[in-house]
Amino acid sequence: MNKLNIKFLLFAALLPFSNLLAQKTIPDNVTFAAESISHALSEMKMSEKLFTDKTYHVQKSKSDNLAAFVTQVVYEYLNELGYKTTFDGKVADKENDLFLRIIEPMLILDVKGGNRKLDGEFILLLYSIEAGKINWGEEYPVKFEGEDSVKGRSIKQLNRSAPDFLRIEKKTIFSGKKLEKVLAATVAGIITYLLYSVRG
């Protein structure tokens, strides 16, 4: 076997590995949605609307799984920015601290032809309490969206650990499957090797 054939076979073998590495960067539905919400909060410059000297009490909705998910993402986002936060009712000073609540969340997740699209919105309610009553409040509408290619990932992989509102129910595997790519590269390598070996 000459040097040219060895180089070609090595190149053909490397193609499937590059495809495998690319596939690892495609997030599952939970990560995809969380990243989209965090990006929307960054785009609306949420940090400019908050005070660094306040503690934010993020209140979870117990009746709505989507609201609970969005609330958790907002809570983690604030923590990453370094704000003082408590979660769901652990209140130290009701008179001076501020409250955050997620209301009216909506989310649509769809996959067609190997492309995943997410559209959603919610209202972030920021308010204070004085003498047991709401003293001040502001509503911030938040729209979030995302789109990416999920070719090479199965529905099962995308749905991994996803709650019902983030699950895709189609039982299909998108084009660009890992096995097909490995097989195509292997067949191409064998055919090329045979052509060169016959000529030699």
N, CA, C and O of each residue as an XYZ file, in Angstrom:
800
protein
N       0.862     -1.183      0.000
C       0.000      0.000      0.000
C       0.900      1.235      0.000
O       1.777      1.372      0.853
N       0.675      2.137     -0.966
C       1.537      3.311     -1.037
C       1.101      4.397     -0.064
O       0.058      4.290      0.581
N       1.919      5.447      0.031
C       1.684      6.507      1.011
C       0.387      7.265      0.733
O      -0.293      7.688      1.668
N       0.041      7.441     -0.541
C      -1.179      8.173     -0.897
C      -2.420      7.455     -0.373
O      -3.337      8.087      0.151
N      -2.440      6.122     -0.517
C      -3.593      5.352     -0.036
C      -3.720      5.435      1.481
O      -4.826      5.567      2.006
N      -2.605      5.359      2.179
C      -2.618      5.432      3.644
C      -3.157      6.785      4.099
O      -3.969      6.854      5.022
N      -2.705      7.866      3.450
C      -3.161      9.208      3.817
C      -4.663      9.350      3.578
O      -5.378      9.938      4.388
N      -5.128      8.805      2.457
C      -6.564      8.935      2.153
C      -7.405      8.163      3.160
O      -8.436      8.652      3.622
N      -6.959      6.948      3.501
C      -7.718      6.146      4.461
C      -7.740      6.810      5.841
O      -8.753      6.771      6.540
N      -6.618      7.416      6.223
C      -6.580      8.137      7.498
C      -7.532      9.333      7.482
O      -8.227      9.603      8.462
N      -7.553     10.047      6.346
C      -8.458     11.189      6.210
C      -9.916     10.738      6.279
O     -10.733     11.374      6.945
N     -10.244      9.635      5.588
C     -11.608      9.101      5.599
C     -12.007      8.654      7.006
O     -13.168      8.782      7.395
N     -11.053      8.134      7.762
C     -11.348      7.689      9.130
C     -11.573      8.865     10.070
O     -12.324      8.756     11.039
N     -10.919      9.996      9.783
C     -11.067     11.164     10.643
C     -12.412     11.866     10.465
O     -12.889     12.514     11.397
N     -13.029     11.753      9.299
C     -14.314     12.417      9.052
C     -15.388     12.023     10.056
O     -16.050     12.905     10.603
N     -15.591     10.725     10.323
C     -16.620     10.381     11.308
C     -16.344     10.959     12.693
O     -17.277     11.343     13.398
N     -15.049     11.025     13.098
C     -14.723     11.572     14.408
C     -15.045     13.055     14.484
O     -15.487     13.534     15.529
N     -14.830     13.801     13.387
C     -15.184     15.219     13.395
C     -16.686     15.392     13.489
O     -17.168     16.334     14.119
N     -17.437     14.477     12.858
C     -18.904     14.533     12.963
C     -19.356     14.244     14.384
O     -20.288     14.878     14.880
N     -18.699     13.285     15.049
C     -19.057     12.966     16.426
C     -18.795     14.146     17.350
O     -19.589     14.423     18.248
N     -17.675     14.848     17.132
C     -17.353     16.005     17.952
C     -18.369     17.122     17.744
O     -18.755     17.798     18.697
N     -18.804     17.317     16.499
C     -19.782     18.358     16.209
C     -21.111     18.057     16.885
O     -21.805     18.969     17.334
N     -21.466     16.772     16.958
C     -22.745     16.398     17.545
C     -22.801     16.703     19.042
O     -23.879     16.961     19.577
N     -21.668     16.678     19.714
C     -21.648     16.918     21.156
C     -22.038     18.350     21.493
O     -22.435     18.632     22.623
N     -21.929     19.260     20.522
C     -22.245     20.654     20.797
C     -23.743     20.939     20.680
O     -24.175     22.043     21.013
N     -24.539     19.990     20.223
C     -25.983     20.195     20.114
C     -26.611     19.914     21.476
O     -26.566     18.777     21.946
N     -27.198     20.928     22.123
C     -27.762     20.706     23.457
C     -29.096     19.978     23.405
O     -29.780     19.999     22.381
N     -29.467     19.335     24.506
C     -30.801     18.741     24.585
C     -31.810     19.879     24.764
O     -31.425     21.040     24.905
N     -33.094     19.543     24.758
C     -34.147     20.564     24.786
C     -34.117     21.422     26.045
O     -34.378     22.623     25.982
N     -33.799     20.813     27.191
C     -33.768     21.559     28.453
C     -32.670     22.625     28.403
O     -32.913     23.786     28.730
N     -31.480     22.232     27.999
C     -30.350     23.163     27.919
C     -30.611     24.239     26.877
O     -30.314     25.413     27.095
N     -31.173     23.825     25.736
C     -31.486     24.752     24.645
C     -32.462     25.839     25.117
O     -32.258     27.019     24.834
N     -33.514     25.445     25.831
C     -34.505     26.404     26.328
C     -33.896     27.317     27.389
O     -34.118     28.527     27.365
N     -33.133     26.747     28.317
C     -32.515     27.545     29.390
C     -31.547     28.580     28.813
O     -31.526     29.728     29.256
N     -30.746     28.174     27.827
C     -29.804     29.101     27.198
C     -30.538     30.219     26.468
O     -30.086     31.364     26.477
N     -31.675     29.896     25.830
C     -32.461     30.900     25.107
C     -33.045     31.933     26.068
O     -33.044     33.127     25.767
N     -33.540     31.487     27.213
C     -34.106     32.405     28.204
C     -33.010     33.295     28.785
O     -33.198     34.505     28.912
N     -31.874     32.707     29.138
C     -30.760     33.493     29.691
C     -30.279     34.536     28.692
O     -29.963     35.667     29.063
N     -30.228     34.145     27.419
C     -29.799     35.084     26.370
C     -30.780     36.253     26.267
O     -30.364     37.400     26.109
N     -32.087     35.962     26.356
C     -33.102     37.025     26.287
C     -32.959     37.988     27.459
O     -33.096     39.198     27.278
N     -32.688     37.475     28.656
C     -32.493     38.334     29.827
C     -31.267     39.228     29.651
O     -31.273     40.389     30.061
N     -30.225     38.684     29.043
C     -29.016     39.485     28.778
C     -29.306     40.574     27.756
O     -28.863     41.712     27.908
N     -30.062     40.215     26.701
C     -30.370     41.170     25.631
C     -31.212     42.335     26.138
O     -31.036     43.466     25.686
N     -32.123     42.074     27.068
C     -32.960     43.152     27.591
C     -32.263     43.925     28.707
O     -32.848     44.817     29.320
N     -30.980     43.562     28.964
C     -30.160     44.247     29.968
C     -30.839     44.241     31.334
O     -31.021     45.278     31.971
N     -31.204     43.043     31.753
C     -31.887     42.874     33.030
C     -31.066     43.439     34.185
O     -31.620     43.963     35.152
N     -29.743     43.330     34.078
C     -28.883     43.791     35.170
C     -29.032     45.292     35.421
O     -28.789     45.755     36.536
N     -29.432     46.064     34.391
C     -29.600     47.511     34.560
C     -30.882     47.855     35.318
O     -31.049     48.980     35.791
N     -31.780     46.884     35.430
C     -33.063     47.120     36.100
C     -33.043     46.661     37.562
O     -34.031     46.826     38.277
N     -31.939     46.096     37.999
C     -31.850     45.549     39.351
C     -30.894     46.365     40.219
O     -30.020     47.070     39.716
N     -31.081     46.249     41.542
C     -30.243     46.969     42.498
C     -29.275     45.987     43.152
O     -29.654     44.882     43.541
N     -28.031     46.409     43.262
C     -27.018     45.515     43.833
C     -27.135     45.376     45.347
O     -26.618     44.415     45.918
N     -27.812     46.329     46.011
C     -27.899     46.287     47.470
C     -29.166     45.589     47.975
O     -29.424     45.589     49.179
N     -29.949     45.003     47.091
C     -31.187     44.334     47.476
C     -31.030     42.816     47.391
O     -30.206     42.296     46.638
N     -31.841     42.127     48.183
C     -31.962     40.674     48.052
C     -33.234     40.393     47.269
O     -34.288     40.963     47.551
N     -33.127     39.517     46.292
C     -34.274     39.205     45.430
C     -34.851     37.852     45.829
O     -34.152     36.838     45.838
N     -36.123     37.857     46.153
C     -36.820     36.638     46.542
C     -37.575     36.114     45.324
O     -38.617     36.646     44.941
N     -37.035     35.077     44.735
C     -37.627     34.507     43.523
C     -38.708     33.531     43.950
O     -38.432     32.560     44.655
N     -39.933     33.787     43.525
C     -41.070     32.976     43.946
C     -41.449     31.977     42.868
O     -41.677     32.340     41.714
N     -41.512     30.737     43.255
C     -41.823     29.657     42.314
C     -43.330     29.441     42.236
O     -44.034     29.475     43.245
N     -43.803     29.217     41.017
C     -45.211     28.862     40.835
C     -45.356     27.368     41.067
O     -44.698     26.565     40.406
N     -46.217     26.997     42.004
C     -46.380     25.581     42.334
C     -47.375     24.872     41.421
O     -47.447     23.643     41.420
N     -48.140     25.633     40.649
C     -49.204     25.021     39.850
C     -48.848     24.858     38.381
O     -49.610     24.242     37.635
N     -47.740     25.379     37.954
C     -47.411     25.402     36.530
C     -45.954     24.968     36.334
O     -45.032     25.649     36.783
N     -45.758     23.845     35.670
C     -44.399     23.326     35.468
C     -43.552     24.247     34.598
O     -42.357     24.411     34.842
N     -44.172     24.848     33.582
C     -43.429     25.768     32.726
C     -42.976     26.991     33.526
O     -41.829     27.419     33.405
N     -43.871     27.554     34.342
C     -43.504     28.708     35.168
C     -42.397     28.337     36.147
O     -41.490     29.131     36.394
N     -42.472     27.125     36.706
C     -41.432     26.670     37.637
C     -40.082     26.563     36.928
O     -39.053     26.936     37.492
N     -40.083     26.054     35.691
C     -38.840     25.927     34.920
C     -38.248     27.302     34.626
O     -37.059     27.531     34.849
N     -39.079     28.217     34.124
C     -38.595     29.563     33.795
C     -38.081     30.266     35.052
O     -37.061     30.954     35.012
N     -38.792     30.089     36.163
C     -38.380     30.695     37.428
C     -37.003     30.197     37.854
O     -36.170     30.979     38.310
N     -36.768     28.903     37.704
C     -35.472     28.323     38.066
C     -34.356     28.899     37.192
O     -33.265     29.188     37.682
N     -34.635     29.065     35.900
C     -33.634     29.635     34.984
C     -33.321     31.075     35.380
O     -32.154     31.467     35.405
N     -34.355     31.872     35.691
C     -34.146     33.261     36.097
C     -33.338     33.320     37.397
O     -32.433     34.143     37.535
N     -33.668     32.450     38.339
C     -32.951     32.385     39.617
C     -31.456     32.094     39.388
O     -30.595     32.766     39.956
N     -31.164     31.105     38.563
C     -29.763     30.750     38.288
C     -29.051     31.871     37.536
O     -27.865     32.117     37.753
N     -29.776     32.545     36.655
C     -29.201     33.666     35.905
C     -28.766     34.785     36.864
O     -27.667     35.326     36.740
N     -29.635     35.121     37.811
C     -29.307     36.166     38.787
C     -28.116     35.762     39.659
O     -27.261     36.587     39.982
N     -28.076     34.494     40.031
C     -26.939     34.009     40.822
C     -25.632     34.143     40.059
O     -24.611     34.532     40.626
N     -25.667     33.819     38.765
C     -24.450     33.925     37.948
C     -23.980     35.367     37.845
O     -22.780     35.625     37.748
N     -24.927     36.319     37.865
C     -24.556     37.732     37.817
C     -24.068     38.260     39.167
O     -23.555     39.375     39.253
N     -24.231     37.453     40.224
C     -23.722     37.842     41.537
C     -24.722     38.550     42.434
O     -24.334     39.127     43.450
N     -26.011     38.518     42.080
C     -27.019     39.156     42.933
C     -27.335     38.277     44.132
O     -27.209     37.054     44.074
N     -27.749     38.924     45.229
C     -28.185     38.178     46.413
C     -29.595     37.676     46.148
O     -30.495     38.464     45.859
N     -29.787     36.377     46.244
C     -31.091     35.798     45.925
C     -31.477     34.744     46.966
O     -30.622     34.087     47.560
N     -32.770     34.606     47.163
C     -33.316     33.475     47.904
C     -34.406     32.881     47.028
O     -34.906     33.524     46.105
N     -34.763     31.642     47.335
C     -35.715     30.962     46.458
C     -36.949     30.521     47.224
O     -36.852     29.830     48.238
N     -38.103     30.925     46.730
C     -39.400     30.408     47.159
C     -39.666     30.549     48.657
O     -39.795     29.554     49.369
N     -39.746     31.798     49.126
C     -40.287     32.018     50.455
C     -39.303     32.174     51.590
O     -39.724     32.469     52.709
N     -38.001     31.989     51.360
C     -37.039     32.185     52.451
C     -36.769     33.679     52.575
O     -35.848     34.207     51.953
N     -37.579     34.352     53.384
C     -37.564     35.808     53.444
C     -36.860     36.291     54.709
O     -37.152     35.825     55.811
N     -35.926     37.232     54.538
C     -35.222     37.803     55.685
C     -35.820     39.159     56.077
O     -36.021     39.427     57.262
N     -36.099     39.998     55.105
C     -36.568     41.352     55.392
C     -37.601     41.756     54.345
O     -37.248     42.315     53.306
N     -38.868     41.476     54.614
C     -39.931     41.736     53.640
C     -40.055     43.217     53.294
O     -40.437     43.565     52.177
N     -39.737     44.075     54.235
C     -39.962     45.505     54.010
C     -38.937     46.111     53.047
O     -39.254     47.061     52.332
N     -37.724     45.577     53.021
C     -36.663     46.208     52.234
C     -36.240     45.415     50.994
O     -35.646     45.976     50.073
N     -36.536     44.137     50.967
C     -36.102     43.326     49.842
C     -37.165     43.302     48.746
O     -38.308     43.705     48.962
N     -36.768     42.822     47.569
C     -37.664     42.803     46.416
C     -38.034     41.371     46.030
O     -37.300     40.425     46.319
N     -39.169     41.233     45.382
C     -39.683     39.926     44.982
C     -39.728     39.829     43.455
O     -39.983     40.814     42.761
N     -39.478     38.636     42.958
C     -39.568     38.349     41.521
C     -40.535     37.199     41.322
O     -40.481     36.196     42.033
N     -41.429     37.354     40.338
C     -42.381     36.281     40.039
C     -42.558     36.180     38.532
O     -42.619     37.194     37.837
N     -42.638     34.965     38.037
C     -42.867     34.712     36.618
C     -44.361     34.521     36.401
O     -44.986     33.687     37.057
N     -44.941     35.301     35.472
C     -46.362     35.137     35.186
C     -46.589     34.987     33.672
O     -45.814     35.483     32.855
N     -47.654     34.302     33.338
C     -48.094     34.082     31.952
C     -47.004     33.548     31.030
O     -46.790     34.117     29.960
N     -46.308     32.476     31.405
C     -45.290     31.937     30.493
C     -45.930     31.170     29.337
O     -46.951     30.507     29.512
N     -45.326     31.266     28.167
C     -45.744     30.513     26.979
C     -44.492     30.002     26.281
O     -43.463     30.676     26.269
N     -44.580     28.810     25.700
C     -43.416     28.228     25.029
C     -43.886     27.283     23.930
O     -44.770     26.455     24.150
N     -43.293     27.411     22.753
C     -43.566     26.502     21.642
C     -42.226     25.970     21.147
O     -41.335     26.745     20.796
N     -42.087     24.651     21.121
C     -40.869     24.003     20.628
C     -41.252     23.090     19.478
O     -42.161     22.269     19.605
N     -40.559     23.233     18.355
C     -40.913     22.457     17.172
C     -39.639     22.020     16.455
O     -38.635     22.733     16.455
N     -39.695     20.845     15.848
C     -38.582     20.353     15.043
C     -39.120     19.903     13.700
O     -40.024     19.071     13.630
N     -38.559     20.457     12.633
C     -38.947     20.058     11.275
C     -37.702     19.949     10.424
O     -36.868     20.854     10.398
N     -37.586     18.834      9.729
C     -36.470     18.651      8.803
C     -35.103     18.794      9.434
O     -34.154     19.220      8.775
N     -34.992     18.445     10.694
C     -33.698     18.529     11.366
C     -33.386     19.896     11.939
O     -32.290     20.102     12.460
N     -34.324     20.848     11.859
C     -34.141     22.171     12.454
C     -35.065     22.336     13.652
O     -36.263     22.065     13.564
N     -34.506     22.780     14.762
C     -35.272     22.979     15.991
C     -35.519     24.473     16.183
O     -34.613     25.292     16.035
N     -36.772     24.810     16.518
C     -37.136     26.212     16.704
C     -37.897     26.371     18.013
O     -38.786     25.583     18.336
N     -37.531     27.398     18.751
C     -38.151     27.681     20.046
C     -38.656     29.115     20.049
O     -37.928     30.039     19.683
N     -39.913     29.298     20.465
C     -40.486     30.628     20.661
C     -41.171     30.645     22.016
O     -41.879     29.703     22.371
N     -40.962     31.710     22.769
C     -41.607     31.783     24.073
C     -41.631     33.196     24.614
O     -40.971     34.097     24.095
N     -42.405     33.367     25.665
C     -42.468     34.666     26.323
C     -42.986     34.483     27.738
O     -43.621     33.478     28.057
N     -42.709     35.460     28.574
C     -43.265     35.504     29.922
C     -43.156     36.930     30.429
O     -42.466     37.759     29.836
N     -43.838     37.212     31.525
C     -43.736     38.524     32.176
C     -42.990     38.330     33.488
O     -43.343     37.477     34.303
N     -41.959     39.132     33.674
C     -41.199     39.100     34.908
C     -41.722     40.236     35.782
O     -41.536     41.410     35.461
N     -42.368     39.887     36.875
C     -42.940     40.866     37.788
C     -41.973     41.111     38.939
O     -41.622     40.191     39.679
N     -41.551     42.353     39.077
C     -40.642     42.764     40.147
C     -41.421     43.697     41.069
O     -41.972     44.696     40.606
N     -41.479     43.384     42.385
C     -42.283     44.209     43.286
C     -41.729     44.184     44.705
O     -40.890     43.355     45.058
N     -42.233     45.133     45.513
C     -41.848     45.199     46.922
C     -43.105     45.130     47.782
O     -44.209     45.428     47.325
N     -42.915     44.731     49.034
C     -44.032     44.607     49.971
C     -43.775     45.512     51.175
O     -42.668     45.571     51.709
N     -44.826     46.210     51.582
C     -44.737     47.040     52.779
C     -46.021     46.842     53.588
O     -47.127     46.992     53.068
N     -45.856     46.509     54.847
C     -46.995     46.245     55.740
C     -47.921     45.182     55.157
O     -49.143     45.264     55.284
N     -47.315     44.184     54.515
C     -48.086     43.067     53.985
C     -48.781     43.335     52.666
O     -49.496     42.464     52.171
N     -48.598     44.515     52.077
C     -49.240     44.849     50.806
C     -48.188     45.239     49.780
O     -47.101     45.701     50.125
N     -48.537     45.041     48.502
C     -47.612     45.427     47.437
C     -47.486     46.938     47.419
O     -48.476     47.652     47.262
N     -46.263     47.418     47.580
C     -45.977     48.840     47.651
C     -45.595     49.405     46.282
O     -45.961     50.530     45.942
N     -44.864     48.624     45.510
C     -44.337     49.080     44.217
C     -44.159     47.869     43.330
O     -43.825     46.787     43.811
N     -44.379     48.040     42.041
C     -44.190     46.915     41.127
C     -43.902     47.365     39.705
O     -44.354     48.422     39.265
N     -43.141     46.541     38.994
C     -42.829     46.765     37.578
C     -42.967     45.437     36.851
O     -42.574     44.391     37.366
N     -43.536     45.490     35.637
C     -43.628     44.303     34.797
C     -42.663     44.443     33.624
O     -42.604     45.486     32.973
N     -41.906     43.373     33.364
C     -40.979     43.361     32.245
C     -41.337     42.193     31.316
O     -41.126     41.035     31.676
N     -41.877     42.488     30.124
C     -42.151     41.396     29.185
C     -40.838     40.856     28.614
O     -39.962     41.622     28.214
N     -40.717     39.550     28.582
C     -39.504     38.898     28.076
C     -39.902     37.956     26.950
O     -40.693     37.036     27.158
N     -39.360     38.180     25.765
C     -39.573     37.269     24.633
C     -38.257     36.535     24.391
O     -37.195     37.156     24.346
N     -38.327     35.227     24.236
C     -37.114     34.464     23.959
C     -37.346     33.548     22.773
O     -38.465     33.104     22.516
N     -36.275     33.276     22.059
C     -36.365     32.415     20.885
C     -35.015     31.779     20.625
O     -33.985     32.224     21.130
N     -35.047     30.740     19.837
C     -33.811     30.067     19.463
C     -34.051     29.171     18.268
O     -35.163     28.687     18.054
N     -33.022     28.955     17.501
C     -33.118     28.062     16.345
C     -31.755     27.433     16.103
O     -30.732     28.116     16.141
N     -31.747     26.138     15.857
C     -30.492     25.464     15.543
C     -30.760     24.202     14.734
O     -31.906     23.788     14.565
N     -29.695     23.604     14.242
C     -29.789     22.348     13.498
C     -29.541     21.201     14.465
O     -28.581     21.214     15.235
N     -30.428     20.207     14.413
C     -30.253     19.046     15.282
C     -30.046     17.779     14.458
O     -30.359     16.675     14.904
N     -29.523     17.953     13.269
C     -29.233     16.795     12.417
C     -28.200     15.916     13.103
O     -27.202     16.400     13.634
N     -28.456     14.634     13.080
C     -27.557     13.699     13.736
C     -27.976     13.355     15.146
O     -27.371     12.481     15.766
N     -28.998     14.019     15.676
C     -29.472     13.712     17.024
C     -30.862     13.097     16.943
O     -31.709     13.567     16.183
N     -31.095     12.064     17.713
C     -32.408     11.434     17.742
C     -33.330     12.204     18.677
O     -32.877     12.989     19.510
N     -34.631     11.969     18.527
C     -35.614     12.584     19.413
C     -35.326     12.201     20.865
O     -35.463     13.022     21.772
N     -34.931     10.959     21.072
C     -34.645     10.485     22.433
C     -33.519     11.301     23.064
O     -33.587     11.644     24.244
N     -32.486     11.611     22.284
C     -31.382     12.411     22.806
C     -31.827     13.832     23.134
O     -31.419     14.394     24.151
N     -32.667     14.414     22.272
C     -33.137     15.781     22.500
C     -34.072     15.856     23.702
O     -34.073     16.845     24.435
N     -34.868     14.807     23.901
C     -35.843     14.776     24.993
C     -35.241     14.393     26.343
O     -35.938     14.408     27.358
N     -33.957     14.052     26.363
C     -33.333     13.558     27.586
C     -33.577     14.506     28.760
O     -33.225     15.684     28.696
N     -34.179     13.988     29.830
C     -34.467     14.726     31.068
C     -35.446     15.881     30.876
O     -35.563     16.738     31.752
N     -36.149     15.917     29.746
C     -37.046     17.045     29.477
C     -38.419     16.826     30.105
O     -38.969     15.728     30.024
N     -38.981     17.871     30.735
C     -40.382     17.785     31.195
C     -41.320     17.770     29.991
O     -40.886     17.994     28.861
N     -42.594     17.510     30.229
C     -43.569     17.350     29.141
C     -43.586     18.522     28.175
O     -43.678     18.314     26.965
N     -43.502     19.755     28.678
C     -43.625     20.916     27.804
C     -42.391     21.131     26.913
O     -42.409     21.986     26.028
N     -41.320     20.355     27.146
C     -40.115     20.459     26.306
C     -39.822     19.165     25.551
O     -38.717     18.975     25.043
N     -40.800     18.288     25.479
C     -40.588     17.009     24.798
C     -41.117     17.064     23.371
O     -42.167     17.646     23.100
N     -40.364     16.445     22.468
C     -40.805     16.279     21.089
C     -41.277     14.838     20.974
O     -40.544     13.915     21.328
N     -42.477     14.643     20.489
C     -43.078     13.314     20.542
C     -42.907     12.475     19.276
O     -43.264     11.297     19.270
N     -42.373     13.056     18.216
C     -42.203     12.267     16.987
C     -41.163     11.187     17.214
O     -40.137     11.433     17.848
N     -41.421      9.989     16.699
C     -40.487      8.881     16.888
C     -39.627      8.715     15.636
O     -39.733      7.709     14.934
N     -38.795      9.681     15.365
C     -37.950      9.633     14.182
C     -36.521      9.981     14.553
O     -36.242     10.464     15.650
N     -35.623      9.725     13.611
C     -34.231     10.149     13.761
C     -33.920     11.040     12.577
O     -34.226     10.683     11.439
N     -33.322     12.183     12.820
C     -33.075     13.132     11.755
C     -31.972     12.656     10.820
O     -31.124     11.847     11.196
N     -32.002     13.179      9.585
C     -30.974     12.821      8.614
C     -29.625     13.263      9.136
O     -29.535     14.172      9.962
N     -28.562     12.610      8.647
C     -27.231     12.911      9.145
C     -26.892     12.052     10.334
O     -26.095     12.443     11.187
N     -27.503     10.862     10.396
C     -27.256      9.967     11.523
C     -25.785      9.564     11.574
O     -25.106      9.478     10.551
N     -25.330      9.325     12.763
C     -23.929      8.965     13.001
C     -23.541      7.720     12.213
O     -22.492      7.693     11.570
N     -24.386      6.685     12.260
C     -24.068      5.429     11.591
C     -23.960      5.624     10.086
O     -23.071      5.062      9.446
N     -24.869      6.425      9.517
C     -24.825      6.684      8.078
C     -23.532      7.384      7.686
O     -22.951      7.072      6.646
N     -23.078      8.319      8.499
C     -21.853      9.049      8.174
C     -20.630      8.141      8.246
O     -19.750      8.202      7.388
N     -20.583      7.303      9.270
C     -19.467      6.362      9.409
C     -19.456      5.403      8.231
O     -18.405      5.135      7.648
N     -20.633      4.884      7.881
C     -20.747      3.926      6.782
C     -20.344      4.560      5.457
O     -19.621      3.950      4.669
N     -20.813      5.794      5.210
C     -20.500      6.481      3.955
C     -19.002      6.711      3.820
O     -18.435      6.488      2.750
N     -18.353      7.156      4.898
C     -16.909      7.413      4.855
C     -16.125      6.123      4.662
O     -15.124      6.095      3.946
N     -16.590      5.047      5.313
C     -15.904      3.751      5.186
C     -16.019      3.203      3.770
O     -15.038      2.736      3.192
N     -17.237      3.267      3.213
C     -17.450      2.779      1.838
C     -16.620      3.588      0.857
O     -15.991      3.019     -0.036
N     -16.609      4.906      1.007
C     -15.817      5.751      0.107
C     -14.337      5.387      0.188
O     -13.650      5.328     -0.832
N     -13.851      5.144      1.398
C     -12.452      4.772      1.575
C     -12.124      3.439      0.926
O     -11.076      3.293      0.297
N     -13.027      2.453      1.075
C     -12.798      1.123      0.488
C     -12.803      1.190     -1.035
O     -11.948      0.593     -1.689
N     -13.781      1.930     -1.606
C     -13.867      2.040     -3.072
C     -12.611      2.694     -3.619
O     -12.050      2.228     -4.611
N     -12.164      3.768     -2.984
C     -10.950      4.458     -3.447
C      -9.736      3.540     -3.342
O      -8.903      3.507     -4.247
N      -9.636      2.805     -2.255
C      -8.512      1.876     -2.074
C      -8.512      0.812     -3.169
O      -7.467      0.503     -3.741
N      -9.692      0.254     -3.459
C      -9.788     -0.783     -4.489
C      -9.397     -0.226     -5.865
O      -8.699     -0.897     -6.626
N      -9.842      0.997     -6.188
C      -9.492      1.588     -7.483
C      -7.981      1.760     -7.614
O      -7.400      1.435     -8.650
N      -7.347      2.272     -6.557
C      -5.902      2.470     -6.619
C      -5.143      1.148     -6.636
O      -4.110      1.037     -7.296
N      -5.647      0.140     -5.912
C      -4.934     -1.133     -5.864
C      -5.050     -1.884     -7.190
O      -4.126     -2.594     -7.588
N      -6.209     -1.723     -7.887
C      -6.357     -2.376     -9.210
C      -5.438     -1.725    -10.217
O      -4.818     -2.401    -11.037
N      -5.352     -0.387    -10.151
C      -4.462      0.303    -11.105
C      -2.992     -0.024    -10.840
O      -2.172     -0.073    -11.757
N      -2.681     -0.245     -9.559
C      -1.295     -0.541     -9.196
C      -0.935     -1.916     -9.625
O       0.195     -2.354     -9.409
